[in-house]
Amino acid sequence: MRRLFLTLCAAAAGLVLGVSPATAAPPAEFGTHWHDPVTAGPPVPVPNTPSCQVTLADTEFRDFTPYRGTYTPPDRCGRGHRWNKVVLRLQGSVAGRQFDRLGYLHIGGVEVLRTSTPEPSPQGITWKVEKDVTRYAPTLRARQPVEMLIGNTVDGTYTGVIKVKVTLTFYLAQGRAKPASTPDQVLTLRGAHTEDGVYQGQLTTPRNSERIVAEVYATGSGGGCEEFWYLTVPDAAPYSCKAKGGPYREVQVSVDGKLAGIAAPYPTVWTGGWSNPFLWYVIPGPRAFDVRPVEYDLTPFAGQLNDGRPHRIAVSVVGVPAGQSGWSTPTNVLVWQDAKAARVTGALLTSRAGDLVNKTAYRPGTERRLTADGGHSLTVSGYLDTSHGRVTTTITRELSGSSTHRWNADESLDALRARWHDDETVTVRGRGPATTTRKQRTHTMDGATTIDGNNRLRTTMTMGDRADGTSLRGGRRTDWSRLDDTYTGDAAYTQNVPREQRHATGVSRERYRLHGPGACYDHTLATAQGELTGDRYGC
């Protein structure tokens, strides 16, 4: 990890030093063009070794027709070579008028990117997304079909054609740049959604699997109420978005009908979110361009899954009203195999779920208020008899969420303050000292939209994406990390008038900090009325 952070700092220093505000004062209000979208997150650290590039897609999206092509490993550093890093880079452009749109990219059926688009200016914008996809290396060793879709509508009103080019760059392992540690296989679930919205698929793992991790790209989307699931209220409360149990959401994975994993979804806000695109024109909310999957360590179930037969894997979202769509849960399964054993056997030892807590309290009045508290816990444990002895894996995960939602009769006031926690501990015991990995994730949202008597809409927002990680071996700390990505914004415009009469204003700021042993990354961006006014690196 130390090398990672030093590389990040060196990359950042090579990009910008100090503060680089605009040379002139920002305009008093938004014009017809603004700065291209930017984020404060770090670049993917890459080694100074030979590399080669493959284009996955170079296309445009006008409707809901997927792009289909073929990926072929590069000749100069393909099948027979070992890679230190594989980086996916997307370059996009769009001009005119267009909504924010959601998209995905599959290689060999494996989801390698889930993304969304910024909303353009009439003159047009460009943006970039960069993602480390080294973990999908097993899929990239062979020729594969490619499918990409950013669903779009182009007509007399919405004129923006979305153009994208996506590439993969392979960096060879050489010298100090060691071969990356990756899974041996990346599997996908082949299945369909049931009538109650659960995604069910069949999974057959190799019989010598010794570690199994599922990743679910869970997103509430589609423009309906589940895009704003954190604002939903029980049926008895008067509000435009209803859900019988209120705003509590939890993404669950089960194996053959038994609960195997729980996770808190991230409250992603797309670039048209909260009725105010001016809030996100230059700096999007955290994760909007690169949706990160929630992960589940299913290793305690490996003894059950390793029998060579297909098993039923189900992914569901707790709290979604029956029969209501709006969630997408594509799932990959990463498998590490025991190279010295043809068969690894074992058994599930413990599967203990706590009571799911979901409480809401509604208070009527001129300002209506809903308070919500929810949570759940799960402990699973299992053993495997591997070529290097018996290994027992125990996973404990605890979720909690609390929120206060305030609104008035016509929803000209709509405000939320919320916090979600997702804490996970994985302990592995074998012949040597036990290893423990702890991850504490915290997501926060504090936002409000108001509409005054002059039909002027204002949105204020603060979002936090935080994660603390610690690794222990034999009770002694061997590694740690701390991430803090915080977005703040305040934007206003006059509704239901021509663009030139909106008199839109908006300021935003993002600070992304990533700390580890002996090094750090610290980057702050600031904007006003669509202009970049600050670009500063710390550390």
N, C-alpha and C positions, 0 to 999 in steps of 0.2 A: 504493500500500500504506500509506503514512503516514496518509492520510485514513481508511483502514479501521481502523487501530489506534486512532487518536484517537476515532473513533466508538465502538469497542468500550469504550474506557475511560470515555467519557462515559456510555454506557448502563449500565455496571457501577456507576458512581458514583451513578447515579440509582436503582439498586435497593437497594443496601446499602452502608453505610459502616462500617468498623471491624468489631469482633467482636460477634456477636449470639447468645451461647450461651443455652440454655434457662434460664429463671428459677429452676428447681429442679434438684437433682441428678438424674441419670438413674436409672431404676429399677435394681434389682439384677439383673433378668433381663427377657426379653421378656414382654410381656403379650399380650392378644388383639388389640391394635390398635397400629399404629406410624405414624410420620411418612410422608406421601406421598413417593414416589420423587422424588429430585432429582439433578441432575448439575451439575458445576462448569464446564462448557463455556460459552463466551460466547454471548450472544444474537446473532441475525443483525442486523448493522448496517443500518439503513434510513434513507432521507432524510426530511426534514420537508417532504414534498410531498403533494398530494392522493392519496388511495388509495381503493380499493374492494375488496370482498370477495365471493367466490363460495364456496358450500358444495359440496364434492365428494361427501361422504358423511355421513350422520347415521343410524347404524344400530347393530345389535348382532349379535354372532356367538355362535351356540349350537352350530354344527356346521361342516361343511366346504363349505357352500354359499356361493359368492362373492356379494358385493353387486354389483349392476350398475346403473348409472345413466348420465346424460348430462351432460357438461360443456358449458356455453355461455359464451363470453367475456362479461365484464361490459359492460353498456351504456355506463356513464359513462367507462370507461377500457379499452375492449376492443380490437377489431381495428385501428381507425384511430389508436391512441395508441402512444406509445413509452414503454417502461418502464425505470426505473432498477433496480428490484428486484422479484422475485416471491418471496413467502415462503409455504411450506406450514406449517400448524400443525395438529397432531393433539392432541385432548383425549380422554383415555380414562378409564374407570372400570370397576372390577370388585370384587365382594364375594363372600365365602364361601370355598370351597376350589377352587383351580385351579392347574394347571401353568403354566409359562411357555409361551407360544405364539408362533409365527413368523407374519409377515404380509408382504403386499406391496400396493402400490397402482400401478395402471397407468392412464395417460391416453392414449387413442389407441394402445394397445399398448406405449407407452413406460413402462418402469419408472421411477417418480419417487421411490419410497420402499420400502426394505426395512427391516423393524423387528421387534422382539419385545416381549413384554409382561412386566410385573412380576408376581410372585405376590402375591395379595391377603391381607389380614387378614379375619377373619370379618365385621367391621363395614364393610369396604370401603376402597378407596384410589382416588385419582385421580392421573393423571400427564399430562405434556405432552411433545410432541416438536416441535421447530422446525427447519426446514431451508430453506436457500437453494436454490430450484429455478429461478433465472433462466436457467440454461443451457438449459432445456427450453422457452424462450419460443416457438420456431417451432411447436411442437406446440400451444401454448396460444392461438394466433391464431385457431383455428377450432373449431367444434363437434366434440366428440370423445366416444366411448364411455368410460365409467369402469368399471373392475373392481377390487374390493378384496376381500381375503380374509385373515382371521386364523383359521386352522383351529382349532376348539375342540370339546371334548366336554363336554356337560352331562348328568349322570345322577344317580343317588342318592348318589354319592360326591363327584363333582366338580361343584359347584353354581355356579361363577362364570360368569356371563354377561358377555361383554366388550362394553362399549358404547363407541363411538367417534364423534367428530365431526371431520371433516377439512375445512379451509378453505384457500383460496388468497387472499392479499392482494397486490394489484397497486399498486405505488408508481410514480407517474408521473415521467418525466424532465422536469425543470423547473429553470431557472436553473443553479446549480452542480451539480445532480444530473443528470449527463449520461446519455444513453441507454446501457444496458448493451451491452457487446460480447458477442454471443452467436453460436452457430453459425447457419448459414442453414437447415440441415435437421437433424432428429433421426430417424434410421432405426432399424428393429428387424430382428433376424434372424428369418426364418420358417423353422423347421426342426423337428428332433426329435432325441432321444438315440439313438445307436446301441447295439448290444448291449454294447459295451465301455465305455459311459458317456460317450462323447464327444458333445457337442452340436454338430450340424452344421446350418448354415443357409445360405440364399442371400442375397447382397447385391449390389444394383445401385446404384452411386453416380452422381450427376450427372456429365456428361462434362467439366465445368469445375471439378471439385473440386481445391482446392489445399492443404487440410489435412483429415486424417481421423483421428479419435480414437475408439477403442473403449473402452467402460467395461463392466466385468463385475462384477455384484453376486454375487461368489463367497462362498458360505457352506456350511460343513460342518454339517449339521443332521439333524433327523429322529429324534433319540433313540438312534441306533445309535453304533457305534464312531467313525464319521467326524465326529461332533460333538466328539470328543476325539482327533482325528487325531494330535495332538502326543504322545499317550501310547501309540500303537500300537507293537508290537514284532514282530520277525520270527518266523516260524512256529516256529523251534527254541526260542524262549524261552517259559517257562511264564507266561502272563499272559492276562487275560480278553479283551483286544482285540488282534487280530492283523492284521498287514499284511506281506506278503512282504518288502517293501523297508524296513520300519520306518516312522518318523514323517516322513520328508521329503515335503513337498507343494509343488507348483509349479503355478500356473495358466498354461496356455499358450494362445496364439491363433495359428492358422495361416491363411494365405491360399493357396487352391488347392494345399494340401498342403505348403507351405513355411512353416517356423517364422517367425512375424512378431513375436511378443512373448512375454516371460516376466515373471512377477511372483510375489512371495511373498504368500500369503494371510495375513490378520490372524487370530490365534488367539482369535476371539470367544468369550467365556464368557457364556452366557445366564443368566437370573436364578435358575435352579435348579441351576446348574452346580457341579461338584465335590461333589455329594451334600449340599450345604449351602445352602439358600435363605436362611438367616439372615445369610449373608455379604453378600447383595445386596438385602435388603428395601428399604433406603432409598437407597443409592448403588449403581447398577448398574455392572458392569465397562465399561471404555471401548468405545464403539461399539455397545453392546447394543441401544439404542433407535433408533439411526440408523446402519445398516450402510453404510459408504462403499464405493463400487466401486473396484476396481483399474483403472487406466487404462493404455492402450497407444497410443502415437502410431504410427499406421499410414501416415503421410504418405509414407515411402519406397516404399510399394506403390501410391500414387495413380496413377502412370502406367500401371500394369497394370490397376487397377480402373476407370479412366476410359474404357474402350472401349465402354460402353453395354450390355454383356452381364452376366448374373448370374455371380457368382463364389462359390466355396465357402469359407465361413468356418467354422472348427471351433474349439471351446473345450473344453479337456480339463484334467484335474487329474492331474498325475504323482503316482504312489504309491498311488492308490486300488486296492485289490485287484480283480482282474477279476470283473465281474459284480456288484459290490457297489455299492449305491446310497448316498446320503447327502449328495451335493453338488448344490447348485443354482447355475446359472451364467447367469441372464438377462443379455442383452447389448444395449446401445444403441450406436449408431454416430453420432457427431457429425460433421457435414460443414460446412466453410467453402468457399464457392465464389468463383471469380474473376469479379467482376461485369463485367469488361471483356473477357472472352473466352468464346466459345461452347464452346470445346474446349481443354482443357489436356492436353498430351501429356508423356510422360516415360518413365523406365525405372528399374528396380531396378539399382543398381550393386553392392551388397555384401550378402550374407546369410551371416554367419559365426557359427556357434554353437560354443562350447567344449564339451569333454566334460562330461557331467553327472556330478557326483561324489555318491555316496551310500554312505557307509561306516557300518557299525554294528559294535559290539563288545559281546558279552554276557559278563558275569561272574557265574557262579552262586554260591550261598552262602546263609547265613541271611538276609542282605540282598542281594537280587539287584540287578544294576546293568546298564543298557544305555546306552552312550554312542553318540551319532549325530552325524555331520558330513556336510553336503551342500552343494551349490552348483552354479551354472551361470552361464554368461555368453553374451551375444548381442550382435552388432553388425550393424545393418542401415543401409544408405545408399541413397538414390535421388534422382533429380533430376526437376524439372518445368520445362517451358518455359511460363511464365506471361505475362500481359500486361505485367508489370513486369520481365521478364527471366528468366534461368535461376536457379532456386533449388534448392540441394542440402541435403537434410536427412539428418543422420547421428545415429543413436541407439545408445548403448551402455548395456547394463543388466547388472549383476552381482548375483547372489543368493548368499547364504550362510546357513547355519543350523547351530547346534550345540546339543546338549542332553545332559543326564544325567538318566536316569530311575531311581529307586530304589523297590523294593517288596519285601515279604516274601511268604511262601507263601500266606497267606490274604488278602493285600492289605489287611490292617488298617493297614499303612503303604503309602502311595502318594504319591511325591513327584517333582517335576520342576523342574529349573532349565534354562531355554532362552533362546536369543537368536537373532533372525533379522535379517538385513540385506538391504535392497533399494535399491541405488544406481543412479541413472539420470542420464545426461547426453544432452541434446539440443542439437545444434549446427546452426544454419541459416546457410547462406552464399548471398548474392545479390550485388546491385550494391553495397550499402553495407557497413559493418563487420559482421563475423560476430556473431551473437548465440548465447549459450550459456546453457542453463538446467540447473542441477544440483539433484537431489533425493536426499537421503540419508535413508532411512527405517529405523528400528530398532524392533523389537518385542521385549519381554522378558516372561518369566513365571517366577516363583519361587514355587511352591506346594507344599503338603503336606497330605494328609489322614491322620489317625490315628484308630484306634478302640481304646479301652483295655478292660481287663477288666470294667468296669462298663457296657460298651456305649455309652460316651460318645464321640461323633464330634466331632473338632475339625479345622477347616480354617484354614490360614494362607495368605495369598496376597498377592503383590505383582505388579502388571502395569504395564508401561510402553508407551506409544505415543508415539514421538518422530519428528520430521521436521525436517530442516534444508534450506532452499532458498536458492539463490543465482542471481542473473541477472547476466550479463556482456554488454557490448556493446563490441566492439573490444578485448577483454581487460580492460576496466575494469568494476568492480562497479557495477551500477545499482540493485540491490534485494537484499534478503535477508529471511529469516524463520526463526523457530525455534519449534517447538511441542514441549511436553513435558506429557503427560497421564499422571499416575501415580496408581494406585489401590493401597491397602493395606488388608487386613482380617484379622480373627481372630475366628472364631465357633465355638461349640460347643453341642451339645444331646445329650440321651439318646435313643437310637433305640428304635423298636418299643414305645413306650408312648403312652398318650393325650396329646393336646396339652398338657393342664394339668400333665403330669408330665415334660415335656421339660426344664424348667429351662434354657431356651436363653439364651445370652449372646452378645454380638457387638459389636465395635467396627470402624469402617471410616473411611477418610479418602480424599479425592481432592483432588489439587492440579493445576490446569490452568493452564499458562503459555503465552502466545503473545506473542512479541517480534518487533519489526520496527524499521525506522529511526525513532528518536526517540520511540517509544511502546511500551507493553506492556499485556498483560492478565494478571492473576494472581489466581486465585480458589481458595480452599481451603474444603472442607466436611469436617466431622467428625461422627460419630454414635456413640452407645453404647446398646445394648439397644433399638434402634428409635427413639430420640429424636435429634433434631438438636442437637448440642452445640457446634458451631462453624460460623460462616459469615463468612469474612474475605476481604476484597479487599486486595491489595497494590498496588504501583505508585503 
